[in-house]
């Protein structure tokens, strides 16, 4: 059961990967494009060679901010994810993931057309052995480094590092990634050294959705 639980956690993360490891190279960041091949082969952006998806330009909402946010252009999360990437994958049909390499939730198979029945269990009704397996899965998620996702440790203007060629991203565990995505979406806007950060609004609870997730 613990293997199943871990797969559920992994699947949930892959759907909306924020910083795919293979896209945060100096070349990838400078190009503004995150359209890797799910098979790691050339001329197959987003699995286009097999009809999984295509690389498209992002059309972010350019509407002006309301008066409650007077710091236009100061936050990486504005018009997300344009500050980092302006071309990403758009997946076809039942394919999903940052590289269109996975199936939508509840589906499996080579063409992602085979339904998979998943029963959401009440943890309070599990047997003692099942509860131990569940806790073990959570513990493993807390310790296992995510194989595909990394987190940014600096704002975009500093993300290339002091030498201009060392992207400032770090590994994160599967469990901690869930925690970090919430923190990243609601943290205050940094206005510069020696200045108080702006916390009048956040980019999730007072917006149309948790966009950066």
Rosetta constraint file for C-alpha pairs under 8 A:
AtomPair CA 1 CA 5 HARMONIC 6.36 0.50
AtomPair CA 1 CA 130 HARMONIC 7.19 0.50
AtomPair CA 1 CA 133 HARMONIC 6.08 0.50
AtomPair CA 1 CA 134 HARMONIC 7.06 0.50
AtomPair CA 2 CA 6 HARMONIC 6.17 0.50
AtomPair CA 2 CA 133 HARMONIC 5.02 0.50
AtomPair CA 2 CA 134 HARMONIC 5.62 0.50
AtomPair CA 2 CA 136 HARMONIC 6.39 0.50
AtomPair CA 2 CA 137 HARMONIC 4.60 0.50
AtomPair CA 3 CA 7 HARMONIC 6.25 0.50
AtomPair CA 3 CA 137 HARMONIC 6.85 0.50
AtomPair CA 4 CA 8 HARMONIC 6.32 0.50
AtomPair CA 5 CA 9 HARMONIC 6.45 0.50
AtomPair CA 5 CA 134 HARMONIC 6.75 0.50
AtomPair CA 5 CA 137 HARMONIC 5.90 0.50
AtomPair CA 5 CA 138 HARMONIC 7.81 0.50
AtomPair CA 6 CA 10 HARMONIC 6.22 0.50
AtomPair CA 6 CA 137 HARMONIC 5.60 0.50
AtomPair CA 6 CA 138 HARMONIC 7.31 0.50
AtomPair CA 6 CA 140 HARMONIC 7.66 0.50
AtomPair CA 6 CA 141 HARMONIC 6.53 0.50
AtomPair CA 7 CA 11 HARMONIC 5.95 0.50
AtomPair CA 8 CA 12 HARMONIC 6.25 0.50
AtomPair CA 9 CA 13 HARMONIC 6.49 0.50
AtomPair CA 9 CA 141 HARMONIC 7.66 0.50
AtomPair CA 9 CA 174 HARMONIC 7.37 0.50
AtomPair CA 9 CA 175 HARMONIC 7.84 0.50
AtomPair CA 10 CA 14 HARMONIC 6.32 0.50
AtomPair CA 10 CA 174 HARMONIC 7.02 0.50
AtomPair CA 11 CA 15 HARMONIC 6.70 0.50
AtomPair CA 11 CA 105 HARMONIC 7.72 0.50
AtomPair CA 12 CA 16 HARMONIC 7.85 0.50
AtomPair CA 13 CA 17 HARMONIC 6.24 0.50
AtomPair CA 13 CA 174 HARMONIC 7.81 0.50
AtomPair CA 13 CA 177 HARMONIC 7.97 0.50
AtomPair CA 13 CA 178 HARMONIC 7.70 0.50
AtomPair CA 14 CA 97 HARMONIC 5.63 0.50
AtomPair CA 14 CA 98 HARMONIC 7.16 0.50
AtomPair CA 15 CA 96 HARMONIC 6.40 0.50
AtomPair CA 15 CA 97 HARMONIC 4.66 0.50
AtomPair CA 15 CA 98 HARMONIC 6.95 0.50
AtomPair CA 15 CA 104 HARMONIC 7.94 0.50
AtomPair CA 16 CA 97 HARMONIC 6.55 0.50
AtomPair CA 16 CA 98 HARMONIC 6.79 0.50
AtomPair CA 16 CA 213 HARMONIC 6.17 0.50
AtomPair CA 17 CA 97 HARMONIC 7.19 0.50
AtomPair CA 17 CA 98 HARMONIC 6.00 0.50
AtomPair CA 17 CA 149 HARMONIC 6.63 0.50
AtomPair CA 17 CA 213 HARMONIC 7.58 0.50
AtomPair CA 18 CA 149 HARMONIC 7.30 0.50
AtomPair CA 18 CA 151 HARMONIC 7.89 0.50
AtomPair CA 18 CA 212 HARMONIC 7.04 0.50
AtomPair CA 18 CA 213 HARMONIC 6.69 0.50
AtomPair CA 19 CA 23 HARMONIC 7.13 0.50
AtomPair CA 19 CA 24 HARMONIC 6.98 0.50
AtomPair CA 19 CA 149 HARMONIC 5.75 0.50
AtomPair CA 19 CA 150 HARMONIC 5.69 0.50
AtomPair CA 19 CA 151 HARMONIC 6.30 0.50
AtomPair CA 19 CA 152 HARMONIC 7.71 0.50
AtomPair CA 20 CA 24 HARMONIC 6.87 0.50
AtomPair CA 20 CA 98 HARMONIC 7.25 0.50
AtomPair CA 20 CA 148 HARMONIC 5.76 0.50
AtomPair CA 20 CA 149 HARMONIC 4.77 0.50
AtomPair CA 20 CA 150 HARMONIC 6.40 0.50
AtomPair CA 21 CA 148 HARMONIC 5.36 0.50
AtomPair CA 21 CA 149 HARMONIC 5.20 0.50
AtomPair CA 21 CA 150 HARMONIC 5.63 0.50
AtomPair CA 22 CA 36 HARMONIC 7.51 0.50
AtomPair CA 22 CA 148 HARMONIC 7.58 0.50
AtomPair CA 23 CA 28 HARMONIC 5.26 0.50
AtomPair CA 23 CA 29 HARMONIC 6.89 0.50
AtomPair CA 23 CA 33 HARMONIC 7.65 0.50
AtomPair CA 23 CA 34 HARMONIC 5.41 0.50
AtomPair CA 23 CA 35 HARMONIC 7.89 0.50
AtomPair CA 23 CA 36 HARMONIC 7.46 0.50
AtomPair CA 24 CA 28 HARMONIC 5.72 0.50
AtomPair CA 24 CA 29 HARMONIC 5.64 0.50
AtomPair CA 24 CA 167 HARMONIC 6.91 0.50
AtomPair CA 24 CA 169 HARMONIC 7.80 0.50
AtomPair CA 25 CA 29 HARMONIC 6.10 0.50
AtomPair CA 25 CA 167 HARMONIC 6.64 0.50
AtomPair CA 26 CA 30 HARMONIC 6.12 0.50
AtomPair CA 26 CA 160 HARMONIC 7.10 0.50
AtomPair CA 26 CA 165 HARMONIC 6.01 0.50
AtomPair CA 26 CA 166 HARMONIC 7.07 0.50
AtomPair CA 26 CA 167 HARMONIC 6.37 0.50
AtomPair CA 27 CA 31 HARMONIC 6.11 0.50
AtomPair CA 28 CA 32 HARMONIC 6.26 0.50
AtomPair CA 28 CA 33 HARMONIC 6.11 0.50
AtomPair CA 28 CA 34 HARMONIC 6.83 0.50
AtomPair CA 29 CA 33 HARMONIC 7.05 0.50
AtomPair CA 29 CA 84 HARMONIC 6.46 0.50
AtomPair CA 29 CA 85 HARMONIC 7.09 0.50
AtomPair CA 31 CA 85 HARMONIC 7.93 0.50
AtomPair CA 32 CA 84 HARMONIC 6.02 0.50
AtomPair CA 32 CA 85 HARMONIC 4.17 0.50
AtomPair CA 32 CA 86 HARMONIC 5.33 0.50
AtomPair CA 32 CA 87 HARMONIC 6.40 0.50
AtomPair CA 33 CA 85 HARMONIC 5.39 0.50
AtomPair CA 33 CA 86 HARMONIC 6.09 0.50
AtomPair CA 33 CA 87 HARMONIC 4.65 0.50
AtomPair CA 33 CA 88 HARMONIC 6.09 0.50
AtomPair CA 34 CA 85 HARMONIC 6.47 0.50
AtomPair CA 34 CA 87 HARMONIC 6.14 0.50
AtomPair CA 34 CA 88 HARMONIC 4.96 0.50
AtomPair CA 34 CA 89 HARMONIC 7.21 0.50
AtomPair CA 35 CA 45 HARMONIC 5.31 0.50
AtomPair CA 35 CA 46 HARMONIC 5.39 0.50
AtomPair CA 35 CA 54 HARMONIC 7.98 0.50
AtomPair CA 35 CA 55 HARMONIC 5.74 0.50
AtomPair CA 35 CA 87 HARMONIC 7.16 0.50
AtomPair CA 35 CA 88 HARMONIC 5.21 0.50
AtomPair CA 35 CA 89 HARMONIC 5.43 0.50
AtomPair CA 35 CA 98 HARMONIC 7.61 0.50
AtomPair CA 35 CA 99 HARMONIC 6.20 0.50
AtomPair CA 36 CA 40 HARMONIC 7.03 0.50
AtomPair CA 36 CA 44 HARMONIC 7.65 0.50
AtomPair CA 36 CA 45 HARMONIC 5.29 0.50
AtomPair CA 36 CA 46 HARMONIC 5.57 0.50
AtomPair CA 36 CA 99 HARMONIC 5.55 0.50
AtomPair CA 37 CA 41 HARMONIC 6.02 0.50
AtomPair CA 37 CA 42 HARMONIC 7.40 0.50
AtomPair CA 37 CA 44 HARMONIC 5.21 0.50
AtomPair CA 37 CA 45 HARMONIC 4.77 0.50
AtomPair CA 37 CA 46 HARMONIC 4.94 0.50
AtomPair CA 37 CA 47 HARMONIC 5.37 0.50
AtomPair CA 37 CA 99 HARMONIC 6.05 0.50
AtomPair CA 37 CA 101 HARMONIC 7.97 0.50
AtomPair CA 38 CA 46 HARMONIC 6.44 0.50
AtomPair CA 38 CA 47 HARMONIC 5.88 0.50
AtomPair CA 38 CA 99 HARMONIC 5.43 0.50
AtomPair CA 38 CA 100 HARMONIC 6.64 0.50
AtomPair CA 38 CA 101 HARMONIC 4.85 0.50
AtomPair CA 39 CA 47 HARMONIC 7.53 0.50
AtomPair CA 39 CA 101 HARMONIC 7.90 0.50
AtomPair CA 40 CA 44 HARMONIC 8.00 0.50
AtomPair CA 43 CA 49 HARMONIC 7.39 0.50
AtomPair CA 44 CA 48 HARMONIC 5.21 0.50
AtomPair CA 44 CA 49 HARMONIC 5.18 0.50
AtomPair CA 45 CA 49 HARMONIC 7.74 0.50
AtomPair CA 45 CA 53 HARMONIC 7.87 0.50
AtomPair CA 45 CA 54 HARMONIC 6.41 0.50
AtomPair CA 45 CA 55 HARMONIC 6.25 0.50
AtomPair CA 45 CA 89 HARMONIC 7.91 0.50
AtomPair CA 45 CA 99 HARMONIC 7.76 0.50
AtomPair CA 46 CA 52 HARMONIC 6.71 0.50
AtomPair CA 46 CA 53 HARMONIC 5.21 0.50
AtomPair CA 46 CA 54 HARMONIC 5.35 0.50
AtomPair CA 46 CA 55 HARMONIC 6.22 0.50
AtomPair CA 46 CA 89 HARMONIC 5.61 0.50
AtomPair CA 46 CA 90 HARMONIC 7.65 0.50
AtomPair CA 46 CA 91 HARMONIC 7.44 0.50
AtomPair CA 46 CA 98 HARMONIC 7.92 0.50
AtomPair CA 46 CA 99 HARMONIC 4.73 0.50
AtomPair CA 46 CA 100 HARMONIC 5.54 0.50
AtomPair CA 46 CA 101 HARMONIC 7.61 0.50
AtomPair CA 47 CA 51 HARMONIC 6.31 0.50
AtomPair CA 47 CA 52 HARMONIC 4.89 0.50
AtomPair CA 47 CA 53 HARMONIC 5.60 0.50
AtomPair CA 47 CA 54 HARMONIC 7.06 0.50
AtomPair CA 47 CA 99 HARMONIC 7.01 0.50
AtomPair CA 47 CA 100 HARMONIC 6.39 0.50
AtomPair CA 47 CA 101 HARMONIC 7.14 0.50
AtomPair CA 48 CA 52 HARMONIC 5.59 0.50
AtomPair CA 48 CA 53 HARMONIC 5.11 0.50
AtomPair CA 48 CA 54 HARMONIC 5.32 0.50
AtomPair CA 51 CA 92 HARMONIC 7.23 0.50
AtomPair CA 52 CA 91 HARMONIC 5.94 0.50
AtomPair CA 52 CA 92 HARMONIC 5.48 0.50
AtomPair CA 52 CA 93 HARMONIC 7.75 0.50
AtomPair CA 52 CA 95 HARMONIC 6.12 0.50
AtomPair CA 52 CA 100 HARMONIC 5.98 0.50
AtomPair CA 52 CA 101 HARMONIC 7.59 0.50
AtomPair CA 53 CA 89 HARMONIC 6.54 0.50
AtomPair CA 53 CA 90 HARMONIC 5.52 0.50
AtomPair CA 53 CA 91 HARMONIC 4.06 0.50
AtomPair CA 53 CA 92 HARMONIC 5.02 0.50
AtomPair CA 53 CA 95 HARMONIC 7.66 0.50
AtomPair CA 53 CA 100 HARMONIC 6.13 0.50
AtomPair CA 54 CA 89 HARMONIC 5.64 0.50
AtomPair CA 54 CA 90 HARMONIC 5.51 0.50
AtomPair CA 54 CA 91 HARMONIC 6.55 0.50
AtomPair CA 55 CA 87 HARMONIC 6.41 0.50
AtomPair CA 55 CA 88 HARMONIC 5.47 0.50
AtomPair CA 55 CA 89 HARMONIC 4.62 0.50
AtomPair CA 55 CA 90 HARMONIC 6.23 0.50
AtomPair CA 56 CA 87 HARMONIC 5.36 0.50
AtomPair CA 56 CA 88 HARMONIC 5.77 0.50
AtomPair CA 56 CA 89 HARMONIC 6.20 0.50
AtomPair CA 56 CA 90 HARMONIC 6.53 0.50
AtomPair CA 57 CA 86 HARMONIC 5.78 0.50
AtomPair CA 57 CA 87 HARMONIC 4.32 0.50
AtomPair CA 57 CA 88 HARMONIC 6.66 0.50
AtomPair CA 58 CA 82 HARMONIC 7.48 0.50
AtomPair CA 58 CA 86 HARMONIC 5.31 0.50
AtomPair CA 58 CA 87 HARMONIC 5.56 0.50
AtomPair CA 58 CA 88 HARMONIC 6.90 0.50
AtomPair CA 60 CA 79 HARMONIC 5.52 0.50
AtomPair CA 60 CA 80 HARMONIC 7.13 0.50
AtomPair CA 60 CA 82 HARMONIC 7.30 0.50
AtomPair CA 61 CA 79 HARMONIC 6.34 0.50
AtomPair CA 62 CA 79 HARMONIC 7.11 0.50
AtomPair CA 65 CA 69 HARMONIC 6.23 0.50
AtomPair CA 65 CA 70 HARMONIC 7.53 0.50
AtomPair CA 65 CA 72 HARMONIC 7.20 0.50
AtomPair CA 66 CA 70 HARMONIC 7.70 0.50
AtomPair CA 68 CA 200 HARMONIC 7.17 0.50
AtomPair CA 68 CA 201 HARMONIC 7.25 0.50
AtomPair CA 69 CA 200 HARMONIC 7.36 0.50
AtomPair CA 69 CA 201 HARMONIC 6.97 0.50
AtomPair CA 71 CA 75 HARMONIC 7.81 0.50
AtomPair CA 73 CA 78 HARMONIC 7.00 0.50
AtomPair CA 74 CA 189 HARMONIC 7.51 0.50
AtomPair CA 74 CA 190 HARMONIC 7.67 0.50
AtomPair CA 74 CA 191 HARMONIC 6.96 0.50
AtomPair CA 75 CA 189 HARMONIC 6.06 0.50
AtomPair CA 75 CA 190 HARMONIC 7.21 0.50
AtomPair CA 76 CA 80 HARMONIC 7.34 0.50
AtomPair CA 76 CA 81 HARMONIC 7.91 0.50
AtomPair CA 76 CA 83 HARMONIC 5.91 0.50
AtomPair CA 76 CA 155 HARMONIC 6.91 0.50
AtomPair CA 76 CA 156 HARMONIC 6.59 0.50
AtomPair CA 77 CA 81 HARMONIC 6.74 0.50
AtomPair CA 77 CA 83 HARMONIC 7.56 0.50
AtomPair CA 77 CA 185 HARMONIC 7.90 0.50
AtomPair CA 77 CA 203 HARMONIC 7.42 0.50
AtomPair CA 77 CA 212 HARMONIC 7.18 0.50
AtomPair CA 78 CA 82 HARMONIC 7.91 0.50
AtomPair CA 78 CA 83 HARMONIC 7.80 0.50
AtomPair CA 79 CA 83 HARMONIC 7.64 0.50
AtomPair CA 80 CA 211 HARMONIC 7.14 0.50
AtomPair CA 80 CA 212 HARMONIC 6.67 0.50
AtomPair CA 81 CA 85 HARMONIC 5.74 0.50
AtomPair CA 81 CA 86 HARMONIC 7.05 0.50
AtomPair CA 81 CA 212 HARMONIC 7.54 0.50
AtomPair CA 82 CA 86 HARMONIC 5.00 0.50
AtomPair CA 83 CA 156 HARMONIC 7.24 0.50
AtomPair CA 84 CA 156 HARMONIC 7.33 0.50
AtomPair CA 88 CA 98 HARMONIC 7.69 0.50
AtomPair CA 89 CA 98 HARMONIC 6.35 0.50
AtomPair CA 89 CA 99 HARMONIC 6.17 0.50
AtomPair CA 89 CA 100 HARMONIC 6.99 0.50
AtomPair CA 90 CA 100 HARMONIC 7.62 0.50
AtomPair CA 91 CA 95 HARMONIC 5.68 0.50
AtomPair CA 91 CA 96 HARMONIC 5.61 0.50
AtomPair CA 91 CA 97 HARMONIC 7.76 0.50
AtomPair CA 91 CA 100 HARMONIC 5.43 0.50
AtomPair CA 92 CA 96 HARMONIC 7.70 0.50
AtomPair CA 94 CA 103 HARMONIC 5.87 0.50
AtomPair CA 94 CA 104 HARMONIC 5.44 0.50
AtomPair CA 94 CA 107 HARMONIC 7.72 0.50
AtomPair CA 94 CA 111 HARMONIC 7.92 0.50
AtomPair CA 94 CA 112 HARMONIC 5.79 0.50
AtomPair CA 94 CA 113 HARMONIC 7.12 0.50
AtomPair CA 95 CA 100 HARMONIC 5.46 0.50
AtomPair CA 95 CA 101 HARMONIC 6.79 0.50
AtomPair CA 95 CA 102 HARMONIC 5.74 0.50
AtomPair CA 95 CA 103 HARMONIC 4.68 0.50
AtomPair CA 95 CA 104 HARMONIC 5.83 0.50
AtomPair CA 95 CA 111 HARMONIC 7.99 0.50
AtomPair CA 95 CA 112 HARMONIC 6.52 0.50
AtomPair CA 96 CA 100 HARMONIC 4.48 0.50
AtomPair CA 96 CA 101 HARMONIC 6.41 0.50
AtomPair CA 96 CA 102 HARMONIC 5.23 0.50
AtomPair CA 96 CA 103 HARMONIC 5.50 0.50
AtomPair CA 96 CA 104 HARMONIC 5.63 0.50
AtomPair CA 97 CA 101 HARMONIC 5.92 0.50
AtomPair CA 97 CA 102 HARMONIC 5.61 0.50
AtomPair CA 97 CA 103 HARMONIC 7.71 0.50
AtomPair CA 102 CA 112 HARMONIC 7.92 0.50
AtomPair CA 103 CA 107 HARMONIC 5.86 0.50
AtomPair CA 103 CA 108 HARMONIC 5.95 0.50
AtomPair CA 103 CA 109 HARMONIC 7.96 0.50
AtomPair CA 103 CA 112 HARMONIC 5.21 0.50
AtomPair CA 104 CA 108 HARMONIC 7.91 0.50
AtomPair CA 104 CA 112 HARMONIC 7.36 0.50
AtomPair CA 106 CA 115 HARMONIC 5.82 0.50
AtomPair CA 106 CA 116 HARMONIC 5.02 0.50
AtomPair CA 106 CA 117 HARMONIC 6.68 0.50
AtomPair CA 106 CA 118 HARMONIC 7.11 0.50
AtomPair CA 107 CA 112 HARMONIC 5.54 0.50
AtomPair CA 107 CA 113 HARMONIC 6.10 0.50
AtomPair CA 107 CA 114 HARMONIC 5.34 0.50
AtomPair CA 107 CA 115 HARMONIC 4.55 0.50
AtomPair CA 107 CA 116 HARMONIC 5.33 0.50
AtomPair CA 108 CA 112 HARMONIC 4.65 0.50
AtomPair CA 108 CA 113 HARMONIC 6.26 0.50
AtomPair CA 108 CA 114 HARMONIC 5.06 0.50
AtomPair CA 108 CA 115 HARMONIC 6.37 0.50
AtomPair CA 108 CA 116 HARMONIC 6.56 0.50
AtomPair CA 109 CA 113 HARMONIC 6.21 0.50
AtomPair CA 109 CA 114 HARMONIC 5.65 0.50
AtomPair CA 121 CA 125 HARMONIC 7.68 0.50
AtomPair CA 121 CA 126 HARMONIC 7.72 0.50
AtomPair CA 122 CA 126 HARMONIC 6.91 0.50
AtomPair CA 123 CA 131 HARMONIC 7.09 0.50
AtomPair CA 126 CA 130 HARMONIC 5.60 0.50
AtomPair CA 126 CA 131 HARMONIC 5.88 0.50
AtomPair CA 127 CA 131 HARMONIC 6.14 0.50
AtomPair CA 128 CA 132 HARMONIC 6.27 0.50
AtomPair CA 129 CA 133 HARMONIC 6.22 0.50
AtomPair CA 130 CA 134 HARMONIC 6.15 0.50
AtomPair CA 131 CA 135 HARMONIC 6.20 0.50
AtomPair CA 132 CA 136 HARMONIC 6.04 0.50
AtomPair CA 133 CA 137 HARMONIC 6.22 0.50
AtomPair CA 134 CA 138 HARMONIC 6.44 0.50
AtomPair CA 135 CA 139 HARMONIC 6.14 0.50
AtomPair CA 136 CA 140 HARMONIC 6.14 0.50
AtomPair CA 137 CA 141 HARMONIC 6.20 0.50
AtomPair CA 138 CA 142 HARMONIC 6.23 0.50
AtomPair CA 138 CA 175 HARMONIC 7.36 0.50
AtomPair CA 139 CA 143 HARMONIC 6.49 0.50
AtomPair CA 140 CA 144 HARMONIC 5.80 0.50
AtomPair CA 141 CA 145 HARMONIC 7.98 0.50
AtomPair CA 141 CA 173 HARMONIC 6.63 0.50
AtomPair CA 141 CA 174 HARMONIC 5.14 0.50
AtomPair CA 141 CA 175 HARMONIC 5.02 0.50
AtomPair CA 142 CA 173 HARMONIC 5.80 0.50
AtomPair CA 142 CA 174 HARMONIC 6.21 0.50
AtomPair CA 142 CA 175 HARMONIC 4.69 0.50
AtomPair CA 142 CA 176 HARMONIC 6.39 0.50
AtomPair CA 143 CA 173 HARMONIC 5.91 0.50
AtomPair CA 143 CA 174 HARMONIC 7.63 0.50
AtomPair CA 143 CA 175 HARMONIC 7.80 0.50
AtomPair CA 144 CA 173 HARMONIC 5.20 0.50
AtomPair CA 144 CA 174 HARMONIC 6.19 0.50
AtomPair CA 145 CA 171 HARMONIC 6.51 0.50
AtomPair CA 145 CA 172 HARMONIC 5.54 0.50
AtomPair CA 145 CA 173 HARMONIC 4.05 0.50
AtomPair CA 145 CA 174 HARMONIC 6.06 0.50
AtomPair CA 146 CA 150 HARMONIC 7.56 0.50
AtomPair CA 146 CA 171 HARMONIC 7.11 0.50
AtomPair CA 146 CA 172 HARMONIC 6.07 0.50
AtomPair CA 146 CA 173 HARMONIC 5.18 0.50
AtomPair CA 146 CA 174 HARMONIC 5.02 0.50
AtomPair CA 149 CA 171 HARMONIC 7.25 0.50
AtomPair CA 149 CA 172 HARMONIC 7.45 0.50
AtomPair CA 150 CA 169 HARMONIC 6.06 0.50
AtomPair CA 150 CA 170 HARMONIC 5.46 0.50
AtomPair CA 150 CA 171 HARMONIC 4.89 0.50
AtomPair CA 150 CA 172 HARMONIC 6.07 0.50
AtomPair CA 151 CA 169 HARMONIC 5.28 0.50
AtomPair CA 151 CA 170 HARMONIC 5.43 0.50
AtomPair CA 151 CA 171 HARMONIC 6.53 0.50
AtomPair CA 151 CA 172 HARMONIC 6.83 0.50
AtomPair CA 152 CA 159 HARMONIC 7.42 0.50
AtomPair CA 152 CA 168 HARMONIC 6.01 0.50
AtomPair CA 152 CA 169 HARMONIC 4.41 0.50
AtomPair CA 152 CA 170 HARMONIC 6.55 0.50
AtomPair CA 153 CA 159 HARMONIC 7.60 0.50
AtomPair CA 153 CA 168 HARMONIC 5.68 0.50
AtomPair CA 153 CA 169 HARMONIC 5.57 0.50
AtomPair CA 153 CA 170 HARMONIC 6.85 0.50
AtomPair CA 154 CA 158 HARMONIC 5.73 0.50
AtomPair CA 154 CA 159 HARMONIC 5.30 0.50
AtomPair CA 154 CA 168 HARMONIC 6.16 0.50
AtomPair CA 154 CA 169 HARMONIC 7.78 0.50
AtomPair CA 155 CA 159 HARMONIC 5.82 0.50
AtomPair CA 156 CA 160 HARMONIC 7.79 0.50
AtomPair CA 158 CA 162 HARMONIC 7.57 0.50
AtomPair CA 158 CA 168 HARMONIC 7.78 0.50
AtomPair CA 159 CA 166 HARMONIC 7.89 0.50
AtomPair CA 159 CA 167 HARMONIC 5.43 0.50
AtomPair CA 159 CA 168 HARMONIC 5.01 0.50
AtomPair CA 159 CA 169 HARMONIC 7.78 0.50
AtomPair CA 160 CA 164 HARMONIC 4.79 0.50
AtomPair CA 160 CA 165 HARMONIC 5.36 0.50
AtomPair CA 160 CA 166 HARMONIC 5.18 0.50
AtomPair CA 160 CA 167 HARMONIC 4.33 0.50
AtomPair CA 160 CA 168 HARMONIC 6.14 0.50
AtomPair CA 161 CA 165 HARMONIC 6.32 0.50
AtomPair CA 161 CA 166 HARMONIC 4.98 0.50
AtomPair CA 161 CA 167 HARMONIC 5.70 0.50
AtomPair CA 161 CA 168 HARMONIC 5.89 0.50
AtomPair CA 162 CA 166 HARMONIC 7.52 0.50
AtomPair CA 172 CA 176 HARMONIC 6.38 0.50
AtomPair CA 172 CA 177 HARMONIC 6.14 0.50
AtomPair CA 173 CA 177 HARMONIC 6.08 0.50
AtomPair CA 174 CA 178 HARMONIC 7.16 0.50
AtomPair CA 175 CA 179 HARMONIC 7.07 0.50
AtomPair CA 176 CA 180 HARMONIC 6.06 0.50
AtomPair CA 177 CA 181 HARMONIC 6.09 0.50
AtomPair CA 178 CA 182 HARMONIC 6.80 0.50
AtomPair CA 179 CA 183 HARMONIC 6.46 0.50
AtomPair CA 180 CA 184 HARMONIC 5.95 0.50
AtomPair CA 181 CA 185 HARMONIC 6.22 0.50
AtomPair CA 181 CA 212 HARMONIC 7.44 0.50
AtomPair CA 181 CA 213 HARMONIC 6.01 0.50
AtomPair CA 182 CA 186 HARMONIC 6.37 0.50
AtomPair CA 182 CA 213 HARMONIC 7.61 0.50
AtomPair CA 183 CA 187 HARMONIC 5.70 0.50
AtomPair CA 184 CA 212 HARMONIC 7.73 0.50
AtomPair CA 185 CA 202 HARMONIC 7.16 0.50
AtomPair CA 185 CA 203 HARMONIC 5.58 0.50
AtomPair CA 185 CA 204 HARMONIC 5.85 0.50
AtomPair CA 185 CA 210 HARMONIC 6.86 0.50
AtomPair CA 185 CA 211 HARMONIC 7.76 0.50
AtomPair CA 185 CA 212 HARMONIC 5.94 0.50
AtomPair CA 185 CA 213 HARMONIC 7.35 0.50
AtomPair CA 186 CA 202 HARMONIC 4.91 0.50
AtomPair CA 186 CA 203 HARMONIC 5.65 0.50
AtomPair CA 186 CA 204 HARMONIC 5.95 0.50
AtomPair CA 186 CA 205 HARMONIC 7.46 0.50
AtomPair CA 187 CA 199 HARMONIC 7.63 0.50
AtomPair CA 187 CA 202 HARMONIC 6.69 0.50
AtomPair CA 188 CA 197 HARMONIC 5.83 0.50
AtomPair CA 188 CA 198 HARMONIC 5.48 0.50
AtomPair CA 188 CA 199 HARMONIC 4.72 0.50
AtomPair CA 188 CA 201 HARMONIC 7.87 0.50
AtomPair CA 188 CA 202 HARMONIC 6.70 0.50
AtomPair CA 189 CA 197 HARMONIC 5.41 0.50
AtomPair CA 189 CA 198 HARMONIC 4.97 0.50
AtomPair CA 189 CA 199 HARMONIC 6.48 0.50
AtomPair CA 190 CA 196 HARMONIC 7.61 0.50
AtomPair CA 190 CA 197 HARMONIC 4.79 0.50
AtomPair CA 190 CA 198 HARMONIC 6.64 0.50
AtomPair CA 191 CA 195 HARMONIC 6.09 0.50
AtomPair CA 191 CA 196 HARMONIC 6.94 0.50
AtomPair CA 191 CA 197 HARMONIC 5.62 0.50
AtomPair CA 191 CA 198 HARMONIC 7.07 0.50
AtomPair CA 192 CA 196 HARMONIC 7.95 0.50
AtomPair CA 192 CA 197 HARMONIC 7.85 0.50
AtomPair CA 201 CA 206 HARMONIC 6.44 0.50
AtomPair CA 202 CA 206 HARMONIC 6.04 0.50
AtomPair CA 202 CA 207 HARMONIC 7.52 0.50
AtomPair CA 203 CA 207 HARMONIC 5.80 0.50
AtomPair CA 203 CA 210 HARMONIC 7.05 0.50
AtomPair CA 203 CA 211 HARMONIC 7.58 0.50
AtomPair CA 204 CA 208 HARMONIC 7.27 0.50
AtomPair CA 204 CA 209 HARMONIC 5.66 0.50
AtomPair CA 204 CA 210 HARMONIC 4.58 0.50
AtomPair CA 204 CA 211 HARMONIC 6.93 0.50
AtomPair CA 205 CA 209 HARMONIC 7.29 0.50
AtomPair CA 205 CA 210 HARMONIC 7.41 0.50
